[in-house]
């Protein structure tokens, strides 16, 4: 398996696993306990690692969410806590999610080792969120499953950063890439983009090109693994995601 094939095959699992903790009911409960809406936590839980920056900076780093929607979430959150405090809670919830959902999974140690190598080899140029999250230390006493969840989140931020660069290289706007995707207008609305929207038809081919460029960007990190290891990593990610679907939510 080539690096580009591995990057493309791993992407669907990484995007689901690496961001799952943000939508977890227990994470949303923790946000409410802090006095935050789910949306405020979503925005600031991702962007807060950048520190006390302007909303324009956070919107540029996240990229895919409309600037007004980012501002709504960021400003609401920063009335309650500092961005760094929200980011620290986000990392804690990521670790907790890993313990709840990944502990005891077969070959978790091997998955963690392979993802760790890819994350360490990844070039963070042009990816401020990935760079900032990777620089944040994992607690020394973190359980193996918590460490695995953190690494999956880092890989998620790496892929989303690569995709944002690919979208701009394709001459597309963030709302256009959302409209051309499987969730179309519903996801565009969720991320704060208001109609009228451009026609979707001409965007689909450019989205396919952007997806392939995303894989090409991410592929360089996978060169740290040999062909067999890449295939193994893709298989482990697929198996973990399949098992996760059968795992009931942990009660609040």
C-alpha positions in Angstrom: 0.0 0.0 0.0 1.4 3.4 -1.0 1.5 6.3 1.3 -1.2 8.1 -0.7 -3.4 5.0 -0.8 -3.0 4.7 3.0 -3.8 8.3 3.6 -7.0 8.1 1.5 -8.1 4.8 3.1 -7.5 6.0 6.6 -9.2 9.3 6.2 -12.9 8.3 6.8 -12.1 6.5 10.0 -9.8 9.2 11.3 -12.3 12.0 10.7 -15.0 10.0 12.6 -12.8 8.7 15.5 -10.7 11.8 16.0 -13.6 14.2 16.4 -16.1 11.8 18.1 -15.3 13.1 21.6 -16.5 16.6 20.7 -20.1 15.3 20.1 -20.1 12.8 22.9 -23.0 13.3 25.4 -20.6 13.3 28.4 -18.5 16.0 26.7 -21.7 18.1 26.1 -22.7 17.6 29.7 -19.3 18.9 30.8 -19.7 21.9 28.6 -23.1 22.7 30.1 -21.6 22.3 33.6 -19.1 25.0 32.6 -22.0 27.3 31.4 -21.2 26.7 27.7 -23.5 25.7 24.9 -22.4 22.7 22.7 -21.6 25.2 19.9 -19.5 27.4 22.1 -17.6 24.4 23.3 -17.2 23.0 19.8 -15.6 26.2 18.5 -13.5 27.1 21.5 -12.7 23.5 22.4 -10.9 23.3 19.0 -9.6 26.9 18.7 -8.8 27.6 22.3 -5.4 25.9 22.0 -4.3 29.0 20.1 -4.8 31.1 23.2 -6.5 34.5 23.7 -6.5 35.5 20.0 -9.0 37.4 17.9 -12.1 35.7 16.6 -10.8 36.4 13.0 -7.7 34.3 13.8 -9.8 31.4 15.1 -12.1 31.5 12.1 -9.1 31.5 9.7 -7.5 28.5 11.6 -10.7 26.4 11.6 -11.6 27.6 8.1 -14.6 25.5 7.4 -17.0 27.4 9.8 -18.5 30.8 8.9 -16.7 33.6 10.6 -19.9 34.9 12.3 -20.7 31.5 13.7 -17.2 31.2 15.0 -17.5 34.6 16.6 -20.8 33.6 18.3 -19.3 30.5 19.9 -15.9 32.1 20.8 -17.3 35.2 22.4 -19.9 33.2 24.4 -17.2 30.9 25.7 -14.7 33.6 26.6 -17.3 35.3 28.8 -17.2 32.1 30.9 -13.6 30.9 30.7 -10.3 31.7 29.0 -9.7 29.9 25.7 -6.8 28.0 27.2 -9.1 26.7 30.0 -11.7 25.5 27.5 -8.9 23.8 25.5 -7.7 22.1 28.6 -11.2 20.7 29.3 -11.4 19.6 25.7 -8.2 17.6 26.1 -9.4 16.1 29.3 -12.7 15.1 27.6 -10.8 13.6 24.8 -8.8 11.5 27.3 -12.0 10.5 29.1 -13.7 9.5 25.8 -10.7 7.3 25.0 -11.0 5.5 28.3 -14.7 5.1 27.9 -14.7 3.9 24.3 -11.3 2.6 23.4 -10.0 0.8 26.5 -9.7 -3.0 25.9 -9.9 -2.8 22.2 -7.8 -5.5 20.5 -4.4 -4.3 19.3 -4.9 -0.8 20.8 -1.2 -0.7 21.6 -0.2 -1.4 18.0 -2.7 1.2 16.7 -1.3 3.8 19.1 2.3 3.1 18.1 1.5 3.4 14.4 -0.6 6.6 14.7 2.1 8.1 17.0 4.7 7.6 14.3 2.5 9.2 11.6 1.6 12.2 13.9 5.3 12.8 14.8 6.3 12.6 11.1 3.6 15.0 9.9 4.6 18.4 8.7 2.6 21.1 10.5 3.4 23.9 8.1 0.2 25.8 7.3 -1.8 23.9 10.0 -1.9 26.0 13.1 -4.5 23.9 15.0 -2.6 20.7 14.4 0.7 22.4 15.4 -0.8 23.8 18.6 -2.5 20.7 19.7 0.6 18.5 19.0 2.7 20.9 21.1 0.3 20.5 24.1 1.8 17.7 26.2 -0.2 14.6 27.0 -0.5 14.0 30.8 2.4 11.8 31.9 0.0 9.5 33.8 -2.5 9.2 30.9 -4.0 5.7 30.4 -3.1 3.9 27.1 -6.7 4.4 25.8 -6.5 8.1 26.6 -3.2 8.5 24.8 -4.8 6.7 21.8 -7.7 9.1 21.7 -5.3 12.1 21.9 -3.3 10.8 18.9 -6.5 10.2 16.9 -7.6 13.7 17.6 -4.2 15.0 16.4 -4.5 13.0 13.2 -8.0 14.5 12.8 -6.6 18.0 13.1 -3.8 17.1 10.6 -6.4 15.9 8.0 -8.7 18.9 8.5 -5.7 21.2 8.1 -4.6 19.3 4.9 -8.1 19.5 3.6 -8.4 23.2 4.1 -5.2 23.8 2.1 -6.5 21.5 -0.6 -9.8 23.4 -0.8 -8.1 26.7 -1.3 -5.7 25.2 -3.9 -8.8 24.0 -5.8 -10.1 27.6 -5.9 -13.0 26.7 -3.7 -14.5 28.5 -0.7 -15.3 26.6 2.5 -19.0 26.8 1.9 -18.5 25.3 -1.6 -16.7 22.3 -0.3 -19.6 21.7 2.2 -22.2 22.0 -0.5 -20.5 19.6 -2.8 -20.2 17.0 0.0 -22.7 14.3 1.0 -24.5 16.5 3.6 -24.8 19.5 1.3 -26.9 22.4 2.5 -27.7 20.9 5.9 -24.0 20.9 6.9 -23.5 24.4 5.4 -26.3 25.6 7.6 -24.9 23.8 10.7 -21.6 25.6 10.1 -23.2 29.0 9.9 -23.3 29.6 6.1 -26.5 31.3 4.9 -28.2 31.0 1.5 -28.4 31.8 -1.3 -25.9 29.1 -2.2 -24.1 28.6 -5.5 -25.1 25.7 -7.8 -23.7 22.4 -6.6 -23.1 20.7 -10.0 -19.9 22.6 -11.1 -18.4 22.1 -7.6 -18.5 18.3 -7.4 -15.5 17.7 -9.7 -13.4 20.3 -7.9 -14.3 18.6 -4.6 -13.0 15.3 -5.9 -9.8 17.0 -6.9 -9.5 18.7 -3.5 -10.0 15.3 -1.8 -7.2 13.8 -3.8 -4.9 16.7 -2.9 -5.8 16.2 0.7 -4.6 12.6 0.5 -1.4 13.7 -1.3 -0.6 16.2 1.5 -1.3 13.7 4.2 0.6 11.0 2.4 4.0 12.4 3.3 3.4 11.6 7.0 2.6 8.0 6.1 6.0 7.5 4.5 7.4 6.8 8.0 5.6 3.4 7.8 6.4 0.6 5.4 3.7 -0.8 3.1 2.7 -3.6 5.5 2.4 -1.2 8.4 0.3 1.2 6.4 -2.1 -1.6 5.5 -2.2 -2.7 9.1 -3.0 0.8 10.3 -5.8 1.2 7.9 -7.2 -2.1 9.0 -6.9 -1.3 12.7 -8.7 2.1 12.3 -11.5 0.4 10.3 -11.9 -2.2 13.0 -11.9 0.3 15.8 -14.6 2.4 14.1 -16.7 -0.7 13.4 -16.5 -1.7 17.0 -17.3 1.8 18.2 -20.6 1.8 16.4 -21.6 -1.2 18.5 -20.6 0.4 21.8 -23.4 2.0 23.7 -22.9 5.6 25.0 -21.6 5.7 28.5 -24.3 7.1 30.8 -23.9 10.6 32.1 
